[in-house]
Amino acid sequence: MRKTAIVVSLIIFAALLVVTAFLIHPFGDPPSDMDDYIIANTQRETGANNAVTAVVFDYRGYDTLGEATILFTAVTGVVMLFRRRKRA
Amino acid sequence: MMMSKIVRTMTHLLVPLTFIYSVYLIMHGHLTPGGGFQGGGVFASAVALLIVAFGSQNIHKSLKEHHLSILESSGALIFIGLAFGGLAAVFFYNFLTGSSIFGRIPPTGSNPGDIWTGGVIPLMNFAVGLKVIAGLSAILLTMALATSLKEVEE
């Protein structure tokens, strides 16, 4: 019973992967006009020459806030796990 | 626990260069590849070299975890404060573009770049760099201290 459930779910997962692989857009073909817009307007709108940094800190700054939160959580966890305990 | 004199001398030579390179990566994040995260990682690698060469106990005398945590929290606060600064338009709006602080607009197309551009992006790079420097150094120092303590107990 459990084995058949595992096999069926694996088959469904593999089928989903295969369908996604066939539906994915062709390699090198941009899925939207977003990247053209960013390349054309980054320097005028943000004043930054580095388009990657402009996307990371300006257009998708909210994403970077999440990254910074992840780093903060990691530091908190490591410092909490490796804190020095008082000798008993 | 210190390593040999050769390693310590090479660390003395390499660490200032690495620190300068990390600050360069952070402050030129809006012009060249790099930025706060990468520059902070380079800085933390220099701290790792210091810890390996001189031992975590010796480094801990001048670099405490609570100082690093203050640095990290202030970096996060600067970052979120700059994000809230653009709240008149939208969260994370670049409100300094065109103003007198980091406000020059470069010409569109390939150009060598100007440090005084980018609006809030250089300041955010600085805040994130501060945060990553302090965070990764705190992680390295805490883990090194924990392992060295275990060696002493055994």
Contacts between the chains, C-beta under 8 A, distances in Angstrom:
chain1	res1	chain2	res2	distance
A	40	B	108	7.6
A	43	B	105	7.2
A	43	B	106	5.2
A	43	B	107	7.2
A	43	B	108	4.9
A	43	B	109	7.7
A	44	B	105	6.6
A	44	B	108	6.0
A	45	B	94	7.5
A	45	B	97	7.1
A	46	B	94	5.3
A	46	B	97	6.0
A	46	B	118	6.6
A	46	B	119	6.0
A	46	B	121	6.4
A	47	B	30	8.0
A	47	B	94	7.8
A	47	B	97	4.9
A	47	B	98	7.6
A	47	B	102	7.5
A	47	B	103	7.0
A	47	B	104	6.6
A	47	B	105	5.0
A	47	B	106	6.4
A	47	B	117	4.3
A	47	B	118	5.0
A	47	B	119	5.4
A	47	B	121	7.7
A	48	B	30	4.0
A	48	B	31	7.6
A	48	B	117	6.4
A	48	B	118	4.2
A	48	B	119	7.5
A	48	B	121	4.9
A	49	B	30	6.6
A	49	B	31	5.0
A	49	B	106	5.7
A	49	B	111	6.9
A	49	B	113	4.4
A	49	B	117	7.0
A	50	B	29	6.8
A	50	B	30	5.4
A	50	B	31	5.9
A	50	B	32	6.5
A	50	B	33	6.9
A	50	B	35	7.8
A	52	B	33	7.2
A	52	B	35	7.9
A	53	B	29	5.2
A	53	B	30	5.2
A	53	B	35	5.2
A	53	B	118	8.0
A	53	B	121	6.0
A	53	B	125	7.1
A	54	B	30	7.3
A	54	B	118	7.9
A	54	B	121	6.5
A	56	B	35	6.9
A	57	B	35	7.8
A	57	B	120	7.4
A	57	B	121	4.8
A	57	B	124	4.7
A	57	B	125	6.8
A	57	B	128	7.9
A	58	B	92	6.9
A	58	B	94	5.0
A	58	B	119	7.6
A	58	B	120	7.7
A	58	B	121	6.2
A	61	B	83	6.1
A	61	B	91	7.6
A	61	B	92	3.2
A	61	B	124	7.5
A	62	B	91	6.8
A	62	B	92	6.0
A	64	B	124	7.8
A	64	B	128	7.1
A	65	B	79	7.2
A	65	B	80	7.2
A	65	B	83	6.6
A	65	B	92	7.8
A	67	B	37	7.5
A	68	B	76	6.1
A	68	B	79	6.1
A	68	B	128	6.3
A	68	B	131	6.0
A	71	B	131	6.7
A	71	B	132	6.6
A	71	B	135	5.1
A	72	B	72	7.1
A	72	B	76	6.2
A	72	B	131	7.6
A	72	B	135	7.0
A	74	B	135	7.4
A	74	B	139	7.1
A	75	B	69	7.7
A	75	B	72	6.5
A	75	B	135	4.3
A	75	B	138	5.5
A	75	B	139	5.8
A	78	B	138	7.6
A	78	B	139	4.8
A	78	B	142	5.8
A	78	B	143	6.7
A	79	B	65	6.4
A	79	B	69	7.5
A	79	B	138	6.2
A	79	B	139	7.7
A	79	B	142	5.2
A	82	B	142	4.6
A	82	B	143	5.7
A	82	B	145	7.3
A	82	B	146	4.0
A	83	B	142	7.6
A	84	B	145	7.1
A	84	B	146	7.3
A	84	B	149	6.5
